[in-house]
Amino acid sequence: MRRPEHLPDYSKPPLDEVVLGVQFAPIPNFTSVDTNGVWALFKDDFPTVEEHPRLPPQFETFGGSNPRPKIQFQVGSSPTGSRLWFVTADDNHLIQFQTDRFLTNWRKRENLQPYPHFEEIVESFQANIALLADHLERSFSYELQINQAEVTYVNIIPVADFSDAANWFSIWNHSPLNIEALNTSFNEVVLDGSGKPMARLFHEIQSAFSIDEKHKAFKLSLTFRGKPARQDVASAIEFLRAGREAIVTRFDEMTSEQAHKLWERLE
C-alpha cells in the first residue's frame, strides 16, 4: 500500500507515537490462562510482556444536543484478566491485548529507529489481527465482532516558551496572550459520504515539561474514533485509513507555516 499522494508530508515531523486499535465484543469463556496462547502468536517479534490496567469500553454515539460519554453497566461477573503489552526488543513497537481490545503502538525512542510510516504500521496491524482472529476462531469458535476502531497520533513540539503558541499553531492567529501553560481540547464530528456521522476527531493540546523540567514542549494529540461500516477486519482497516487521512490533514491545517518550514514540509 502506497501513501496517498494528496496527503501533506514532512521530512522531520514532530511525531512521537502512533496508535491503531479496535474494540470488539468480549471473548466468551476466555480465562487468564488463555493469554499464553495469544502471546504465543507474537512472542518471536514481541518477546517482552507487561501487565497494565484494563481499558474501559468506549463508544462514540451521535444524536442529541450534547455528546456525552456513554455510561457502561456491567451485568454479571467482570471481564477476566488485565491488559497485556507485548513489546519488541528495541522498545519501539508494542501490541496491547485484552478480552475486548487489540491495539498496536509505534513509539519514538532514544535508539533513533526511523518512523516506519502508517502504511507499514497498518499492514503489520492487519497481519497481526488476522493471526488473532484465526486463533480465536479455532480455540473459542469466536468470530471477531468489531464495534469501534481508533487512530491516535501524538506529536511532541519542543518550544522555548509556551507564549510562542502562535508560532506553532495557526488556530491562535498570533494572539498576544502571554501563555504560562496550555491545556485545551475540542472535538468535531466527521461525516461519511452520505452526510451521516461516522466518527469523532478529538484534538488535545497540552503544555509539557521534560522529566528534569528544563525543557518545554507542546503535546498535540489527535484521535479519530468511531464505528466501522461493518464488524469485520477489512472494514476496520478501511476506517483506520480514513482516520489517518483526517488526522494528517487536520495537523497540517492547524499548525503554522513557520512550523512547516522547520519540519520540512514536502511540496
N, C-alpha and C positions, 0 to 999 in steps of 0.2 A: 504494500500500500504506500503510495506516494503522498507527500504533503500537498494539500490543495494550494495551487499557485496564487489564489487571490488572498490568502491569509497573510497578515503582516508577519515579518520575521526579523530576528535580531541576531547579530554575531555574539553579543555579550549580554544576554538578558539577565535580570536580577533574580532568576528563578531559583528557589531553594527546595521546593518539594512539589511533587505531583501525586495525586491520589485518584485511583479509579476504583469503583466498588459497586456492588449490587446487594440488595436486601431481598430475601425470599421467605416463603412460608417455612416455619421451623421444621427440621428433620425429625420425623417421628421415631420413637424408640432409640434415640441416639444417646449414648452414655459417655462419660468422661473417658472410659477405656477406648472408645471408638476413635478418639482423636489421634491415637497412634497410627491408625490406618490412613488417616488424612495426611499426617506428616510424612508418612512413608512415600506418598506420591511426589513429594517435593524436596525431601531431605538431601538429595545429591547436590542440588543447587542452593538449598536454604538449610544449612547444617545446624544453625543455632535456633533454639526455641526460647521464647519469653512468654510469660503469662501476664495478662492485663485484665482490668475490669471489663465486663460486657458493655457493649454499646446498646442504648435503649432503642426500640423501634422508632423510625421516623417516617412520616407520610406527609407528602405535600398534597393538600386538598384545596379546591378552589370553589368560590361561591360565598355569598355573604358580604357584608360591608367591610369587615376587618379580618384578614387572615390570622388565625391563631393556631398554636401548636395543638395537634390532636391528642387528647388525653387517652392513654392506653390503660385498659384494665386487664389484669391477669386473672383468668379463671382456672382453678386447679393449681397444680404444682408449678413452681417457677422453672424457666428453661434451665437445662443442665449445663454445667461447665462454665468456663470463663472464655475470654477472647485470647487466642494464641497468636503470637507473632512468629513466623518462620523467617529468619534473617540470613542474607548472603554473607560470605566470609569477609567481603570488603565493606559491609555495613551500608551499602548504597541502596539495596533493594530489600523489600520485605513483603510477605504475604500475611494478611490478617484473616483469621477464620474464627467464627463462632457459629452456633447452630442455625442462625438465620442471616449471616453476613459473610461476604467474601470480598476482600479488598486487596489492592496491591499499591505499594508506595515506591517511588524513587525519591531519594534524599541526597542533597548535596553534602559531601563530606570533605574533610581535610585531605583525603587522598587524591583529590582533584580529578577523579574519574569524570569524563565528559558526559554531559546530559545526553541520554540516548534518543531523545525526541519522542513525541507522542506516538508516532507510528510504531516504533519498536516496543514501547510500553504496552500499547493496546493489543498488539499481536501476541505478546507474551501473556497478557491477562487472558485473552481469548483461549489460548492453548491450555493455560492452567485451569481455567474454569471448566473447560471441556474434560480434563482429567478428573476434576472433582465430580462433575455431573455423571460421568461414566461410573465412577466408584460408588456414588450414592444409589445409582440405579441397580448396580449389581449386588451391593451389600444390603440395601434397605428397600429395594423396589420403590424408590422415591425419585420422582421427576422434578427437577428444579422449577419452581413457580415464582419467577422474579416479579416483585411488586414495586420496587423502586431502584433507581440507579443514580449515581452521582459522580461528578468530576470536580476536583479541587486543585487549584494552582495557588501556591504560596510563594510570594516574592519578598525578598529582604532588600530594602533600598537604603544603603548607608547614607547618612546626612551629617552635615556639620552642626546643624541646629534645626529644631522642629519648626521654627518660624519660617524655614525655607520651603514649606509645603507647596507654595505656589510655583516653585521652580520645578517641581516633580509631577504635580497633579494639575491638569488643565481645569478641573472642576472648581478650583478656588479662584481662578481668573485673577491672579496676582493681588489677592487681598492683602491689606497692610496689617492684618492681625498679628500680634506678637504671641505666637503659639508656644506655650510651655510644654504641653502634652496633648496628644491627639488620640481620640478613641471614637470612631464613628462607624456606623453600619447602616445599610439600607438594602432593600431588595426590590426586584422587579419581576413581573410575570412575563414569561416567554410564551408566545402563541405559535401554534403549528400552522401549516399551510392553509388550513380551513378557518383560521382565526380563533381556534379553541385553545385554552390554556393547556400547556404541556409540561411546564417546569417553572421553577423559580431560579433566578440568578441572584445570589447573595454576594454583597460587597462588604468588606470589612477592612478598615484602615486603622492601625494602632501604632502608637509610638513605642519603641522597644529599646532596651539597653543591652549591651554585652554583659557577660557574667561579672566582669570587673567594673562595670558601669563607666568605662572610659570612652565607649563608642556608642553612638546613637544611630537608629535606623527606623524607617517606616516598614511595618509589616503589612503588606497588601495581600489579602486572601480573597479569592473569587471561587464560589461554589455553584455548580449547576446541578439541580436535583429535581427529580420527578419520576413519573411512572412511564416506562416504555410503552409503545403501542401494543405490544403483546408480551406474554410472560416468558418467552424463550430467550436463549442466549443471543441469537442473531439480532433480535430487536433491542436488547440491552446494549450491544456493541454499536448499533446504529445511533442509539440515544447518546452514548458516550462520545461519539464523533461529533454529534450536533452540539453537545456541551462544550467540547474543546473549541469548536469554531466560535461559539458565543463568548467564551471566556477570552480567547486571544483577541477577538475583535474589540471587546469592551476594554481590555487592558490597553490596547493601542489608543482608543478614543479618550480614555480618562487620564492618560499620562501626557506630559508636555513634550513639545518639540525639542526642548533643551535636553530632556532625559533621553529622547530617542537618539539624539546625536551621540550621547555618552555610551548608550547601549548598542550603537552602530546598527541602526535600523537599515535593513536591506531594501533597496528600491527595485 
